[in-house]
């Protein structure tokens, strides 16, 4: 299939800033094929495990409807009502999400038939989204087995010609076309919905990855509430949610999948902008969408390597230190990047104390609050970082047992509940650079004492109950380094976030 | 022979698209027409259907049908099924074994409909005997706006007698959109030749209802033999399809 290529009219539509070398002489033949090519998803006992958490499943099903309704309105000339009637219609579905997965082709027949190659890319990538979730939610598989199954899913996904690249891509480049930003400028409410869907579709992976199953529902109470009350309607967001920003543990373990999701979501943004661009004819839109697909296809980047590439180019696959699961963002370099809502960050450092994070995916903790998820170095950093943020929070922290993750959930007042009733903490205040040694969570008192026997320097430390630990606050660590730079997403157009 | 002809007509030719998706219309699920799409490559489905035909001059005839389908290739599906029906129990009429192949030739675009062709071979087995039959079906499906899809099926069936022809026009559209996404309304009308090459009109209406991501039920009413009073009948149909 891939060897058969069709010639594309190489008339450059003068809408992009990129060089003509970024346009292919030919496109893969499948992109203009008149066949349907339906491919079944991988069969297994994990299929539809997502239904084990119905509120989440329904919200995920509704994201597909929301996408499809907006696209159909754009394709059928109803863009004038996108922010009013169409928004209200989508919002009704989001508030009353469907019980079953919905065939997007049926909801957006005009769009899906006109841009069929795009629909295939979307459908195949959404299948990867859902099947990865199914594996993570499987009730019987070990964490090791789930890791292996996800790697198999990636291979199955990558075997198709319409698979998106798992390489990190430069988001500044991909969002730097003449038409870029049109959709978020003209339709901020519906754009917020899109970015809200993409927030939900990426934040869930850390919610499930190596996390006890009996915490899924209580975590989703927090996540789902945030999604419905804030993320769907956040017209102030500066850039689309990135997988590594919302699920850093998953993105670090499966960088190719995280990158492919980000590339998919950027493709959504590109398509939205192209459809909203006022100066393009239907034929030009068709061609620009084909090019947008081509840019992020895996086949376009065969032989290229993560970590390499000409800066701010189509083949820029560099990434910031410590996060191979995210491409370069606007203004970022190998050391720092800008995270909307958090400011400038070094992804290889703790978000609270700026000390280096462990390369061990099972060490340290993450904090989910206010729409972001940050990796931190120790239990103290997690607690104190959460305390600096208004609203509910989730801490996912390693314990001495790699198979037993601690999940703490706070209410609005900062009262924590734990999935491990016997949890105790060590907090033996010392120099902060060694915080990952003197601030830890243990699944039991025995484990606490076993650790102290190996660390005589902490002899005399008392185990802290959850209540005692939660009442403490270490303040801002002396090691914390604030990076004072302005946001790279300055408003350049009226109405642009 | 009449019973056999009816059975074949009911089950004539292959299936739908994705058996577990109510939007994709499958032959006999619950009406005779189908859309021009196969199940997905690698998909496996099992379908089960029952029907009761009430005629003006005959006692009720009950039917059972099961079929296994497999997406043997991209845009290709293979089916193996058994259809049985009898007015006095199934002991002496085990029915017909059917083998089907459906190939989607092109998808629906804004300028041209989706096209598919189906081939079916059916042979009786059991005590009552009968003649094997071979059928071809051409299928076209096109979106016509406002969430309506139109379908056209053209059948030709070869047996011991002269070839018989049949034509069906179908319509499918989601029900309850945009508040509900789990039901599709299907309607059909058409003409078919019987074994004496006389034309009979048929019409039907039905619903396909999603039960779960893997399962769909369907039910409908089919009026047959309109125009020939002695052949008029009403068929009530219920079916269940599941992928595995």
Interface residues (C-beta under 8 A of the other chain):
Chain A: X34 X35 X36 X37 X38 X39 X40 X43 X47 X48 X51 X65 X69 X89 X92 X93 X96 X98 X99 X100 X101 X102 X103 X105 X106 X107 X109 X110 X113 X114 X116
Chain B: X17 X18 X21 X23 X37 X38 X39 X40 X41 X42 X43 X44 X71 X74 X75 X104 X106 X107 X108 X109 X110 X114 X143 X147 X149 X174 X177 X178 X179 X180 X181 X182 X210 X212 X213 X214 X244
